[in-house]
Structures are given as C-alpha cells and as structure tokens.
Amino acid sequence: MIDDNEQMMRLNKQSFVAGFMGAMIALCIALIFFGVLVGVKLKQGNVASMLTSFVSGTGVDVVDGQSVSGVSGGIVEVVAKVNPAVVSIVATKDVPVMEQYNQNIGFGFSIPQYRQNGTKSQEVSSGSGFIISADGYVVTNQHVVADSTAAYTVILTDGTKYDATVVALGDVYDIALLKIEDDGSDLPYLQFGDSDALKQGQQVIAIGNALGQFRNTVSVGVVSGLSRSVTASSGQGQSELLQDVIQTDAAINAGNSGGPLLDLAGFVIGVNVAASNAQNIGFALPANEVNRSISDMKEFGHIVRPFLGVRFVTIDQAMIETNNLTVDHGALLLRGSGGELAVMPGSPADKAGLEENDIILQVDGVEVTESKPLNILLQNKTAGEKVLLKIEHDGEEKQVYVTLGEPPKSS
C-alpha cells in the first residue's frame, strides 16, 4: 500500500513533468511564431531591397520623381525630346463673306437672296509636320499644303507661330518641303533613322495634330508590316497608290498626315501618310526614301525620279497559268487598254532596244518579283545611272545596259 507521502511525491512529480512539457510546448510555439514574424520581416526587407535596387538600376526609369516601366519610361523620354520639333501646319485663305438680303419682286412680296460682302481670312485645313534643320526646313505631306492659294502657318508645341513658304512639292511622292520664315533663332529639329533596318514587331511612336484639334497627340504601336502597297483616298475623290510603305498599328488619325513615325531612340523612321478609319491600320512613307526626296527638292526644287519609260505588269501565278509563261517572275511590258505604248518612244528603254512583250527579269542582279516590283527596284537609282537589265526577248534571255533618265516634263 502506498502511503500518503509517497503518493503526494508522485503527484508533484507528475505535475512538474506536465508543467515542464507545457512550458516547452509554449516555448516552441512562441519560437515558431517569432520565426514566422522574422521571416516575414526578412522577406519584406528583401522585397524592399529588390524594389530599391530595381528602381535605381536599369529596370525602371524615374521621371519627375515617379517610377515608370522601362518601356514606357523610354517613350516618355523620347516624346519629351522630340515634341518641340513636331509642328502643326495650318492653311488659311480668304473666303467670301455672304450676307442675306430681301429682293422685292413686286405686289408687296420679297424673297431672300444672298450676295458676297467682302472676304475674310479663315482656317481651311490643318495637318502635321516636323522640323528637320535648325534653319527651319519642315517636312510634311504634299496633300497637306497642296492648295497654292492658301497661306501656311507652322505652330510649335509651345504655341509659337511662324509663317512658312512651300519650297517644293513631291508631285510623284506625297512629300512637301516648307521653310519657316524665321528670325534666325536656333530651332529644334529631328533626325532621320534608317528605315531599311526596321523589323516587323518593332515598337514605334506616332505624333501629330490629331483630328486637326489635338496638337502633338502621341500614339504607340508596332511595325505591323513592311513594303506594303495601298491605295489611299483623300476623301475628295482623289486617290494615290502608295508603294513600299510601312504599316503600323499606332493610331494615325485625320490631321496626323505629315507627322513623324519614330523609333524608341527618337529617330524619324517614317512620315505618317494614311490611316484606315481607326482600324489599327496606318501607313508611313519610309524615312530613307523621304530623306532622298528632300535632298532632291533642296537641290533641284523637285524630286528627281529615275525614268525607264515602260508600262508593265508584274508577273504572278495567275498570269503564268493563263499565258503559259516560261518564267515565274518579272515585269511584262504591255500596251495599255487605252492604247498607251508599252515602251515610250525616245525613252531610255526605247534607246536600249526594249520592246512590247519583253519581260524584265532582273535589275542589277536582283530578281523582279511581286514583293520587289520593277518600280521599287528602280526607285533607289538616280537619273543618269546605268543599270544592267536581264530580260527575256522572244523566248531568249539577254542582258542590256540602260542609262536612266528623268521623267518628261508635263506640258
């Protein structure tokens, strides 16, 4: 039999063990909880450290004290840099002021009539452009400044206005060159990039006078396609075939015509020329061709286009099958439906012996194809340049040299 003292000792021992185990469990729980808290703090510290490192590094740009993503930060910087050189071009002209009067027709009756009472200067159109030199040369589209009876004003983003004169129109290319009548101040200007280096999917920025109201509107997109051909309409019954143009999904609205399409380094890689009713399809003239055209316009007062003097149709699969052609590419010289000759008399092609139904297969070793038609292969040439044509004549291939000329002047 266990006496009371021994039983008491056992109870005390059990109580001590139970208490000790409870204390240890509580301590473990406390340590675990403390560890969790410490882990969270460490993680928070790491996150903060990472964010601090990221903001101070190349991942995030800080503009005016606010962090922005690297891509949008680059766009913000480009826009800030180029905006002063992007301009609005406003056309004004004297328009009749009409007034109403009542004409007495007898018997106490009169009818309302209208007559001109002088004229007033009124804004009739507006577009976009950009300055390309410190002395005030401005590039825009020809259709922006095509009205020879209008006066043109160039408006900078800060509201400064300058009268401008049209130096030259592109005629065969939708480009025009203006000159600001400046007081000699050093104007901001943009530089051309290399449009031949563009890649599909490359990000681009368009800036222009959207809808003729919202100056220096910025839109961002990508290069959707290259070397496109499209027929653009002016909305006034006029249309123009644009070839070898850049396609972009950057929003190009009415009024954006003549504004720059820029890469993320701020270089002009195109001149906005046409839009497709806000369907994310816009087009821009490639910078390299624009730059060449401007050089001609400054030197000669017009674009000097190389001239071969032929009418042609680019061979496609349907033509091959329909006509049982022995070649799968080239430019077939054909007479027009209205009787226009396939080879213009006295032209460089005529002098080189080219004839109707000849097929031009190559220009300086480059094949004439649907993606590289004859006119595109010739546009990088200059008047007076000698080119080597590979042609098929009466089923035989031969090579001929042709010295390109200039288009005949319109009478």
Backbone hydrogen bonds in HBPLUS format (Angstrom, degrees):
<---DONOR---> <-ACCEPTOR-->    atom                        ^
c    i                          cat <-CA-CA->   ^        H-A-AA   ^      H-
h    n   atom  resd res      DA  || num        DHA   H-A  angle D-A-AA Bond
n    s   type  num  typ     dist DA aas  dist angle  dist       angle   num
A0007-GLN N   A0003-ASP O   3.06 MM   4  6.32 160.0  2.10 152.4 158.6     1
A0008-MET N   A0004-ASP O   2.92 MM   4  6.04 153.4  1.99 145.5 152.8     2
A0009-MET N   A0005-ASN O   2.97 MM   4  6.23 151.1  2.05 145.1 152.7     3
A0010-ARG N   A0006-GLU O   2.98 MM   4  6.31 156.4  2.04 147.4 153.4     4
A0011-LEU N   A0007-GLN O   3.00 MM   4  6.25 161.4  2.03 149.5 154.4     5
A0012-ASN N   A0008-MET O   2.89 MM   4  6.13 157.5  1.95 147.2 153.6     6
A0013-LYS N   A0009-MET O   2.84 MM   4  6.08 153.3  1.91 146.1 154.0     7
A0014-GLN N   A0010-ARG O   2.85 MM   4  6.13 160.2  1.89 152.8 157.9     8
A0015-SER N   A0011-LEU O   2.85 MM   4  6.04 156.6  1.91 146.9 153.9     9
A0016-PHE N   A0012-ASN O   2.83 MM   4  6.04 151.9  1.91 143.3 151.3    10
A0017-VAL N   A0013-LYS O   2.92 MM   4  6.22 162.1  1.96 150.9 155.1    11
A0018-ALA N   A0014-GLN O   2.84 MM   4  6.01 166.8  1.86 150.6 154.9    12
A0019-GLY N   A0015-SER O   2.77 MM   4  5.89 158.3  1.82 145.1 152.0    13
A0020-PHE N   A0016-PHE O   2.74 MM   4  5.93 156.8  1.79 147.9 155.0    14
A0021-MET N   A0017-VAL O   2.83 MM   4  6.02 163.7  1.86 154.3 158.4    15
A0022-GLY N   A0018-ALA O   2.90 MM   4  6.07 157.0  1.96 145.6 152.4    16
A0023-ALA N   A0019-GLY O   2.86 MM   4  6.08 153.8  1.93 145.5 153.0    17
A0024-MET N   A0020-PHE O   2.86 MM   4  6.14 157.0  1.91 147.9 154.5    18
A0025-ILE N   A0021-MET O   2.86 MM   4  6.10 160.4  1.90 150.7 155.8    19
A0026-ALA N   A0022-GLY O   2.88 MM   4  6.07 162.3  1.91 147.5 152.8    20
A0027-LEU N   A0023-ALA O   2.78 MM   4  6.01 152.4  1.85 146.1 154.5    21
A0028-CYS N   A0024-MET O   2.83 MM   4  6.10 155.8  1.89 148.8 155.3    22
A0029-ILE N   A0025-ILE O   2.86 MM   4  6.14 162.7  1.89 152.2 157.2    23
A0030-ALA N   A0026-ALA O   2.86 MM   4  6.08 156.8  1.91 145.6 152.5    24
A0031-LEU N   A0027-LEU O   2.80 MM   4  6.06 155.5  1.86 148.3 155.2    25
A0032-ILE N   A0028-CYS O   2.79 MM   4  6.05 162.8  1.82 154.4 159.1    26
A0033-PHE N   A0029-ILE O   2.89 MM   4  6.08 166.6  1.90 151.8 155.5    27
A0034-PHE N   A0030-ALA O   2.80 MM   4  5.97 158.0  1.85 146.6 153.4    28
A0035-GLY N   A0031-LEU O   2.73 MM   4  5.93 151.5  1.81 145.5 154.2    29
A0036-VAL N   A0032-ILE O   2.89 MM   4  6.21 152.6  1.97 149.6 156.8    30
A0037-LEU N   A0033-PHE O   2.99 MM   4  6.30 160.8  2.03 147.9 152.9    31
A0038-VAL N   A0034-PHE O   2.81 MM   4  6.09 160.0  1.85 150.4 156.3    32
A0039-GLY N   A0035-GLY O   2.79 MM   4  5.98 155.7  1.85 147.3 154.4    33
A0040-VAL N   A0036-VAL O   2.88 MM   4  6.15 160.5  1.92 153.2 157.8    34
A0041-LYS N   A0037-LEU O   2.95 MM   4  6.19 163.1  1.98 149.5 154.4    35
A0042-LEU N   A0038-VAL O   2.80 MM   4  6.06 157.6  1.85 148.5 155.3    36
A0043-LYS N   A0039-GLY O   2.80 MM   4  6.05 160.4  1.84 150.6 156.2    37
A0044-GLN N   A0040-VAL O   2.74 MM   4  5.98 162.8  1.77 154.4 159.5    38
A0045-GLY N   A0041-LYS O   2.76 MM   4  5.97 154.1  1.83 146.7 154.7    39
A0046-ASN N   A0042-LEU O   2.77 MM   4  6.06 151.9  1.84 147.5 155.6    40
A0047-VAL N   A0043-LYS O   2.79 MM   4  6.06 162.5  1.82 155.2 159.5    41
A0048-ALA N   A0044-GLN O   2.87 MM   4  6.06 166.0  1.89 150.0 154.2    42
A0049-SER N   A0045-GLY O   2.76 MM   4  5.93 153.3  1.83 143.1 151.8    43
A0050-MET N   A0046-ASN O   2.69 MM   4  5.92 157.8  1.74 150.7 157.1    44
A0051-LEU N   A0047-VAL O   2.79 MM   4  6.06 165.8  1.81 155.5 158.9    45
A0052-THR N   A0048-ALA O   2.85 MM   4  6.02 160.0  1.89 147.0 153.0    46
A0053-SER N   A0049-SER O   2.84 MM   4  6.05 160.3  1.88 149.1 154.8    47
A0054-PHE N   A0050-MET O   2.76 MM   4  5.96 155.4  1.82 151.0 158.5    48
A0055-VAL N   A0051-LEU O   2.88 MM   4  6.04 165.5  1.90 153.9 156.8    49
A0056-SER N   A0052-THR O   3.05 MM   4  6.18 154.4  2.12 143.7 150.9    50
A0057-GLY N   A0053-SER O   2.93 MM   4  5.94 117.9  2.33 135.0 150.5    51
A0057-GLY N   A0054-PHE O   3.19 MM   3  5.02 141.1  2.35  92.2 103.5    52
A0061-ASP N   A0068-VAL O   3.18 MM   7  5.61 139.3  2.35 157.5 163.3    53
A0068-VAL N   A0061-ASP O   2.89 MM   7  5.61 160.7  1.92 168.5 174.0    54
A0063-VAL N   A0066-GLN O   2.85 MM   3  5.33 153.0  1.92 160.0 152.1    55
A0066-GLN N   A0063-VAL O   3.01 MM   3  5.33 166.3  2.03 115.6 119.6    56
A0073-GLY N   A0069-SER O   2.67 MM   4  5.63 149.5  1.76 151.9 162.4    57
A0074-GLY N   A0070-GLY O   2.99 MM   4  6.07 149.7  2.09 136.5 143.6    58
A0075-ILE N   A0071-VAL O   3.06 MM   4  6.43 152.2  2.14 147.3 155.1    59
A0076-VAL N   A0072-SER O   2.86 MM   4  6.11 158.7  1.90 149.1 154.7    60
A0077-GLU N   A0073-GLY O   3.02 MM   4  6.26 157.9  2.07 147.9 153.4    61
A0078-VAL N   A0074-GLY O   2.95 MM   4  6.17 158.7  2.00 147.3 153.3    62
A0079-VAL N   A0075-ILE O   2.89 MM   4  6.05 171.7  1.89 157.7 159.8    63
A0080-ALA N   A0076-VAL O   3.03 MM   4  6.17 161.1  2.06 145.7 151.1    64
A0081-LYS N   A0077-GLU O   2.98 MM   4  6.14 146.2  2.10 142.3 151.6    65
A0081-LYS N   A0078-VAL O   3.06 MM   3  5.05 118.3  2.46  93.4 109.0    66
A0082-VAL N   A0078-VAL O   2.88 MM   4  6.13 160.0  1.92 159.7 164.2    67
A0083-ASN N   A0079-VAL O   2.93 MM   4  5.60 153.9  2.00 149.3 154.3    68
A0085-ALA N   A0082-VAL O   2.91 MM   3  5.69 153.7  1.98 128.4 136.0    69
A0086-VAL N   A0083-ASN O   3.08 MM   3  5.25 160.0  2.12 111.3 117.6    70
A0131-ILE N   A0085-ALA O   2.91 MM  46  5.32 160.5  1.95 154.1 160.0    71
A0087-VAL N   A0129-GLY O   2.91 MM  42  5.22 162.2  1.94 131.1 136.4    72
A0129-GLY N   A0087-VAL O   3.02 MM  42  5.22 136.3  2.22 149.3 145.1    73
A0088-SER N   A0155-ILE O   3.01 MM  67  5.12 164.4  2.03 145.1 149.1    74
A0155-ILE N   A0088-SER O   2.83 MM  67  5.12 166.4  1.85 153.7 157.7    75
A0089-ILE N   A0127-GLY O   2.94 MM  38  5.16 168.1  1.96 128.4 130.6    76
A0127-GLY N   A0089-ILE O   2.84 MM  38  5.16 149.0  1.94 142.7 153.1    77
A0090-VAL N   A0153-THR O   2.91 MM  63  5.20 165.6  1.93 154.0 156.8    78
A0153-THR N   A0090-VAL O   2.92 MM  63  5.20 156.2  1.97 148.0 155.9    79
A0091-ALA N   A0125-SER O   2.90 MM  34  5.26 174.9  1.91 147.2 148.9    80
A0124-VAL N   A0091-ALA O   2.82 MM  33  5.76 162.4  1.85 151.2 157.2    81
A0092-THR N   A0151-ALA O   2.87 MM  59  5.31 163.2  1.90 154.5 160.2    82
A0151-ALA N   A0092-THR O   2.77 MM  59  5.31 170.2  1.78 164.0 166.0    83
A0093-LYS N   A0122-GLN O   3.08 MM  29  5.65 154.1  2.15 143.9 147.4    84
A0122-GLN N   A0093-LYS O   2.97 MM  29  5.65 158.4  2.02 140.5 145.1    85
A0095-VAL N   A0120-LYS O   2.85 MM  25  5.55 165.6  1.87 153.6 152.6    86
A0120-LYS N   A0095-VAL O   2.94 MM  25  5.55 150.7  2.03 150.1 158.8    87
A0097-VAL N   A0118-GLY O   2.95 MM  21  5.58 164.2  1.97 141.9 137.9    88
A0117-ASN N   A0097-VAL O   2.60 MM  20  5.35 171.3  1.61 173.4 176.2    89
A0099-GLU N   A0115-ARG O   2.87 MM  16  5.60 163.0  1.90 159.8 164.3    90
A0115-ARG N   A0099-GLU O   3.00 MM  16  5.60 153.9  2.07 153.1 161.5    91
A0101-TYR N   A0113-GLN O   2.85 MM  12  5.36 159.3  1.89 147.6 152.8    92
A0113-GLN N   A0101-TYR O   2.67 MM  12  5.36 161.6  1.71 169.5 174.8    93
A0103-GLN N   A0111-ILE O   2.76 MM   8  5.27 171.7  1.76 155.4 152.8    94
A0111-ILE N   A0103-GLN O   2.86 MM   8  5.27 150.8  1.95 140.2 144.7    95
A0105-ILE N   A0109-PHE O   2.89 MM   4  5.70 161.0  1.93 139.8 146.2    96
A0109-PHE N   A0106-GLY O   2.97 MM   3  5.55 162.7  2.00 117.5 123.0    97
A0128-SER N   A0257-SER O   2.97 MM 129  5.65 156.5  2.03 168.4 163.2    98
A0130-PHE N   A0139-VAL O   3.10 MM   9  5.58 146.9  2.21 145.0 155.0    99
A0139-VAL N   A0130-PHE O   2.96 MM   9  5.58 164.3  1.98 158.3 156.8   100
A0190-LEU N   A0131-ILE O   2.87 MM  59  6.22 161.7  1.90 155.2 154.4   101
A0132-ILE N   A0137-TYR O   2.86 MM   5  5.71 164.7  1.88 152.7 157.0   102
A0136-GLY N   A0133-SER O   3.06 MM   3  5.62 163.6  2.09 118.1 119.8   103
A0187-LEU N   A0134-ALA O   3.21 MM  53  4.55 162.8  2.24 131.7 126.7   104
A0180-ILE N   A0136-GLY O   2.86 MM  44  4.95 169.3  1.87 142.3 145.8   105
A0138-VAL N   A0178-LEU O   2.88 MM  40  4.93 162.6  1.91 132.9 135.7   106
A0178-LEU N   A0138-VAL O   2.83 MM  40  4.93 169.0  1.84 151.2 154.8   107
A0140-THR N   A0176-ALA O   3.15 MM  36  5.36 155.3  2.21 148.8 150.3   108
A0176-ALA N   A0140-THR O   2.87 MM  36  5.36 153.3  1.94 144.8 140.6   109
A0144-VAL N   A0141-ASN O   3.16 MM   3  5.42 150.0  2.26 104.4 113.2   110
A0145-VAL N   A0142-GLN O   3.08 MM   3  5.59 139.9  2.24 112.2 121.8   111
A0150-ALA N   A0147-ASP O   3.24 MM   3  5.62 167.2  2.26 112.8 116.6   112
A0164-ALA N   A0152-TYR O   3.02 MM  12  5.57 152.5  2.09 155.1 148.9   113
A0154-VAL N   A0162-TYR O   2.78 MM   8  5.18 164.0  1.80 161.6 163.3   114
A0162-TYR N   A0154-VAL O   2.84 MM   8  5.18 151.9  1.92 148.6 157.6   115
A0156-LEU N   A0160-THR O   2.84 MM   4  5.23 163.1  1.87 158.3 160.9   116
A0159-GLY N   A0156-LEU O   2.94 MM   3  5.31 159.9  1.98 116.6 120.3   117
A0181-GLU N   A0163-ASP O   2.87 MM  18  5.63 177.0  1.87 160.4 159.4   118
A0165-THR N   A0179-LYS O   3.07 MM  14  5.43 160.0  2.11 144.4 146.3   119
A0179-LYS N   A0165-THR O   2.89 MM  14  5.43 148.4  1.99 151.5 161.5   120
A0167-VAL N   A0177-LEU O   2.75 MM  10  5.45 145.7  1.87 144.5 155.5   121
A0168-ALA N   A0177-LEU O   3.32 MM   9  5.38 155.7  2.38 138.9 142.3   122
A0177-LEU N   A0168-ALA O   2.97 MM   9  5.38 165.7  1.99 156.4 159.2   123
A0170-GLY N   A0175-ILE O   2.69 MM   5  4.94 130.3  1.93 168.4 174.9   124
A0172-VAL N   A0170-GLY O   2.56 MM   2  5.60 123.6  1.86 121.6 104.6   125
A0175-ILE N   A0173-TYR O   2.65 MM   2  5.61 139.6  1.81 112.0  98.3   126
A0182-ASP N   A0180-ILE O   2.98 MM   2  5.38 121.6  2.33 107.3  90.8   127
A0268-VAL N   A0191-GLN O   2.88 MM  77  6.10 171.4  1.89 157.2 158.0   128
A0193-GLY N   A0268-VAL O   2.76 MM  75  5.39 171.4  1.77 141.6 139.1   129
A0197-ALA N   A0194-ASP O   3.15 MM   3  5.66 157.3  2.21 110.7 117.4   130
A0198-LEU N   A0195-SER O   3.26 MM   3  5.40 167.8  2.27 108.2 110.9   131
A0202-GLN N   A0199-LYS O   3.08 MM   3  5.56 160.4  2.12 135.3 136.3   132
A0201-GLY N   A0223-VAL O   2.80 MM  22  5.05 164.0  1.83 142.6 148.1   133
A0223-VAL N   A0202-GLN O   2.74 MM  21  5.35 139.2  1.90 143.6 157.2   134
A0204-VAL N   A0221-GLY O   2.82 MM  17  5.47 164.5  1.85 135.4 139.4   135
A0221-GLY N   A0204-VAL O   3.03 MM  17  5.47 167.4  2.05 151.0 153.4   136
A0205-ILE N   A0262-LEU O   2.89 MM  57  5.02 154.7  1.95 140.2 147.2   137
A0262-LEU N   A0205-ILE O   2.73 MM  57  5.02 168.8  1.75 152.8 156.1   138
A0206-ALA N   A0219-SER O   2.84 MM  13  5.25 170.7  1.85 155.9 159.2   139
A0219-SER N   A0206-ALA O   2.92 MM  13  5.25 155.4  1.98 154.6 159.2   140
A0207-ILE N   A0260-PRO O   3.34 MM  53  6.02 156.9  2.40 163.8 169.9   141
A0208-GLY N   A0217-THR O   3.10 MM   9  5.37 148.1  2.21 136.3 146.0   142
A0217-THR N   A0208-GLY O   2.79 MM   9  5.37 156.1  1.85 159.9 153.8   143
A0212-GLY N   A0209-ASN O   3.01 MM   3  5.33 158.7  2.06 132.3 131.0   144
A0213-GLN N   A0210-ALA O   3.05 MM   3  6.10 163.0  2.08 132.0 133.1   145
A0214-PHE N   A0210-ALA O   3.04 MM   4  5.14 164.6  2.06 158.9 154.9   146
A0211-LEU N   A0254-ALA O   2.38 MM  43  4.85 135.6  1.56 170.6 171.2   147
A0224-SER N   A0247-GLN O   2.73 MM  23  5.23 133.8  1.94 126.8 137.4   148
A0225-GLY N   A0247-GLN O   3.23 MM  22  4.83 154.4  2.30 125.8 121.7   149
A0247-GLN N   A0225-GLY O   2.92 MM  22  4.83 171.4  1.93 137.5 138.7   150
A0228-ARG N   A0245-VAL O   2.96 MM  17  5.08 168.1  1.97 148.6 144.7   151
A0244-ASP N   A0228-ARG O   2.79 MM  16  5.03 106.0  2.35 129.6 149.0   152
A0245-VAL N   A0228-ARG O   2.98 MM  17  5.08 159.5  2.02 141.3 140.5   153
A0230-VAL N   A0242-LEU O   2.80 MM  12  5.24 157.2  1.85 151.3 159.3   154
A0242-LEU N   A0230-VAL O   2.71 MM  12  5.24 171.9  1.72 164.8 164.1   155
A0232-ALA N   A0240-GLU O   2.77 MM   8  5.25 158.2  1.82 161.1 156.9   156
A0240-GLU N   A0232-ALA O   2.77 MM   8  5.25 145.6  1.89 147.7 159.1   157
A0234-SER N   A0238-GLN O   2.87 MM   4  5.42 161.9  1.90 147.1 151.5   158
A0246-ILE N   A0284-ALA O   2.83 MM  38  5.06 170.1  1.84 160.8 158.6   159
A0284-ALA N   A0246-ILE O   2.86 MM  38  5.06 145.0  1.99 140.3 150.1   160
A0248-THR N   A0282-GLY O   2.87 MM  34  5.20 158.9  1.92 138.9 143.0   161
A0282-GLY N   A0248-THR O   2.83 MM  34  5.20 153.9  1.90 160.5 166.6   162
A0256-ASN N   A0253-ASN O   2.88 MM   3  5.48 160.7  1.92 139.6 142.8   163
A0259-GLY N   A0256-ASN O   2.97 MM   3  5.63 161.1  2.00 146.8 147.9   164
A0258-GLY N   A0272-ASN O   2.82 MM  14  5.39 174.5  1.82 154.9 152.9   165
A0272-ASN N   A0259-GLY O   2.87 MM  13  5.46 153.3  1.94 161.5 166.4   166
A0261-LEU N   A0270-GLY O   2.80 MM   9  4.77 155.7  1.86 141.4 135.9   167
A0269-ILE N   A0261-LEU O   2.80 MM   8  5.80 160.5  1.83 157.5 164.3   168
A0270-GLY N   A0261-LEU O   3.20 MM   9  4.77 128.0  2.48 143.8 138.3   169
A0263-ASP N   A0267-PHE O   3.02 MM   4  5.65 151.6  2.10 151.4 159.8   170
A0266-GLY N   A0263-ASP O   3.01 MM   3  5.49 164.4  2.04 115.7 120.2   171
A0287-ALA N   A0269-ILE O   3.19 MM  18  4.73 154.6  2.25 113.8 108.7   172
A0271-VAL N   A0285-LEU O   2.89 MM  14  5.01 143.8  2.02 133.4 145.2   173
A0285-LEU N   A0271-VAL O   2.82 MM  14  5.01 153.6  1.88 142.9 137.6   174
A0273-VAL N   A0283-PHE O   2.95 MM  10  5.89 173.7  1.96 150.9 149.0   175
A0274-ALA N   A0283-PHE O   3.41 MM   9  5.19 163.9  2.44 133.1 131.9   176
A0283-PHE N   A0274-ALA O   2.82 MM   9  5.19 156.2  1.88 156.1 154.0   177
A0276-SER N   A0281-ILE O   3.03 MM   5  5.51 119.7  2.41 156.8 173.5   178
A0279-GLN N   A0276-SER O   3.09 MM   3  5.65 134.0  2.31 114.7 125.9   179
A0290-VAL N   A0286-PRO O   3.14 MM   4  6.42 159.9  2.18 151.9 158.2   180
A0291-ASN N   A0287-ALA O   2.79 MM   4  5.93 163.6  1.81 156.6 160.7   181
A0292-ARG N   A0288-ASN O   3.11 MM   4  6.32 157.6  2.16 142.6 148.1   182
A0293-SER N   A0289-GLU O   2.96 MM   4  6.16 157.2  2.01 145.2 151.9   183
A0294-ILE N   A0290-VAL O   2.89 MM   4  6.16 154.7  1.95 153.2 159.8   184
A0295-SER N   A0291-ASN O   3.13 MM   4  6.39 155.0  2.19 145.5 151.6   185
A0296-ASP N   A0292-ARG O   3.19 MM   4  6.54 157.1  2.24 148.8 154.0   186
A0297-MET N   A0293-SER O   2.93 MM   4  6.20 158.2  1.98 149.4 156.0   187
A0298-LYS N   A0294-ILE O   2.90 MM   4  6.11 155.5  1.96 153.0 158.2   188
A0299-GLU N   A0295-SER O   3.11 MM   4  6.26 156.5  2.17 143.1 149.6   189
A0300-PHE N   A0296-ASP O   2.63 MM   4  5.55 169.5  1.64 159.8 163.7   190
A0301-GLY N   A0297-MET O   2.92 MM   4  4.32 132.9  2.15 107.1 118.2   191
A0307-PHE N   A0405-GLY O   2.76 MM  98  4.88 138.3  1.93 132.2 135.2   192
A0405-GLY N   A0307-PHE O   3.04 MM  98  4.88 173.7  2.04 142.0 140.9   193
A0349-ALA N   A0308-LEU O   2.95 MM  41  5.49 148.0  2.05 168.8 160.9   194
A0344-MET N   A0309-GLY O   2.95 MM  35  5.29 164.9  1.98 144.3 149.1   195
A0311-ARG N   A0342-ALA O   2.78 MM  31  4.75 151.8  1.86 137.0 140.5   196
A0334-LEU N   A0311-ARG O   3.18 MM  23  5.90 138.6  2.36 121.2 132.7   197
A0313-VAL N   A0332-LEU O   2.87 MM  19  5.24 145.3  1.99 138.8 149.7   198
A0332-LEU N   A0313-VAL O   2.89 MM  19  5.24 155.6  1.95 157.3 149.1   199
A0315-ILE N   A0330-GLY O   2.91 MM  15  5.58 175.7  1.91 161.1 162.3   200
A0320-ILE N   A0316-ASP O   3.08 MM   4  6.38 154.2  2.14 151.0 158.8   201
A0321-GLU N   A0317-GLN O   3.02 MM   4  6.29 162.3  2.05 154.0 157.2   202
A0322-THR N   A0318-ALA O   2.92 MM   4  6.05 161.7  1.95 149.6 155.2   203
A0323-ASN N   A0319-MET O   2.95 MM   4  5.80 161.9  1.98 146.0 150.5   204
A0324-ASN N   A0320-ILE O   2.93 MM   4  5.42 111.7  2.41 134.7 145.9   205
A0325-LEU N   A0320-ILE O   3.21 MM   5  4.89 145.1  2.34 124.9 133.9   206
A0330-GLY N   A0368-VAL O   2.93 MM  38  4.73 118.8  2.32 138.4 146.4   207
A0331-ALA N   A0360-ILE O   2.92 MM  29  5.04 149.9  2.01 132.6 142.2   208
A0360-ILE N   A0331-ALA O   2.92 MM  29  5.04 160.8  1.96 141.5 139.6   209
A0333-LEU N   A0358-ASP O   2.97 MM  25  5.61 173.0  1.97 173.9 175.8   210
A0357-ASN N   A0333-LEU O   2.77 MM  24  5.01 164.9  1.79 144.6 148.5   211
A0336-GLY N   A0340-GLU O   2.74 MM   4  4.61 158.6  1.78 135.1 142.1   212
A0339-GLY N   A0336-GLY O   2.94 MM   3  5.14 157.8  1.99 113.9 116.0   213
A0347-SER N   A0344-MET O   3.09 MM   3  5.49 158.7  2.13 136.1 136.0   214
A0351-LYS N   A0347-SER O   2.93 MM   4  6.25 161.8  1.97 158.3 163.3   215
A0352-ALA N   A0348-PRO O   3.01 MM   4  6.19 136.2  2.20 138.6 150.0   216
A0352-ALA N   A0349-ALA O   3.18 MM   3  5.09 127.3  2.47  90.9 104.7   217
A0354-LEU N   A0349-ALA O   3.03 MM   5  5.44 160.0  2.07 157.9 152.4   218
A0353-GLY N   A0350-ASP O   3.05 MM   3  5.18 157.9  2.10 104.6 111.5   219
A0358-ASP N   A0355-GLU O   3.09 MM   3  5.70 154.5  2.16 135.2 137.0   220
A0359-ILE N   A0392-GLU O   3.08 MM  33  5.07 159.1  2.13 141.5 147.7   221
A0392-GLU N   A0359-ILE O   2.76 MM  33  5.07 149.7  1.85 141.6 152.1   222
A0361-LEU N   A0390-LYS O   2.65 MM  29  5.37 149.3  1.74 152.4 163.0   223
A0368-VAL N   A0361-LEU O   2.85 MM   7  5.52 161.6  1.89 143.8 142.9   224
A0362-GLN N   A0390-LYS O   3.21 MM  28  4.92 152.8  2.29 133.1 135.8   225
A0390-LYS N   A0362-GLN O   3.11 MM  28  4.92 160.6  2.14 125.7 130.6   226
A0363-VAL N   A0366-VAL O   2.90 MM   3  5.25 154.9  1.97 142.5 147.4   227
A0366-VAL N   A0363-VAL O   3.04 MM   3  5.25 168.1  2.05 114.7 118.1   228
A0364-ASP N   A0388-LEU O   2.75 MM  24  4.92 170.9  1.76 155.5 157.7   229
A0369-THR N   A0372-LYS O   3.08 MM   3  4.85 154.4  2.15 112.4 116.1   230
A0376-ILE N   A0373-PRO O   3.13 MM   3  5.49 126.2  2.44 106.1 119.3   231
A0377-LEU N   A0373-PRO O   3.11 MM   4  6.44 158.1  2.16 155.4 162.0   232
A0378-LEU N   A0374-LEU O   3.02 MM   4  6.25 139.9  2.19 146.7 158.0   233
A0379-GLN N   A0375-ASN O   3.05 MM   4  6.03 130.5  2.31 134.8 146.3   234
A0381-LYS N   A0378-LEU O   2.93 MM   3  5.32 160.0  1.97 115.2 121.6   235
A0385-GLU N   A0382-THR O   3.01 MM   3  5.54 156.3  2.07 137.4 138.6   236
A0384-GLY N   A0404-LEU O   2.74 MM  20  5.19 156.3  1.80 126.6 135.1   237
A0404-LEU N   A0385-GLU O   2.94 MM  19  5.61 159.2  1.98 160.9 154.0   238
A0387-VAL N   A0402-VAL O   2.84 MM  15  5.42 165.8  1.86 154.9 155.9   239
A0402-VAL N   A0387-VAL O   2.88 MM  15  5.42 161.5  1.91 157.7 164.0   240
A0389-LEU N   A0400-VAL O   2.80 MM  11  5.35 171.0  1.81 170.1 166.9   241
A0400-VAL N   A0389-LEU O   2.88 MM  11  5.35 159.0  1.92 152.8 159.8   242
A0391-ILE N   A0398-LYS O   2.85 MM   7  5.57 167.4  1.87 170.1 173.2   243
A0398-LYS N   A0391-ILE O   2.88 MM   7  5.57 154.7  1.94 157.0 163.9   244
A0393-HIS N   A0396-GLU O   2.71 MM   3  5.27 163.6  1.74 158.2 155.8   245
A0396-GLU N   A0393-HIS O   3.03 MM   3  5.27 164.3  2.06 112.4 117.1   246
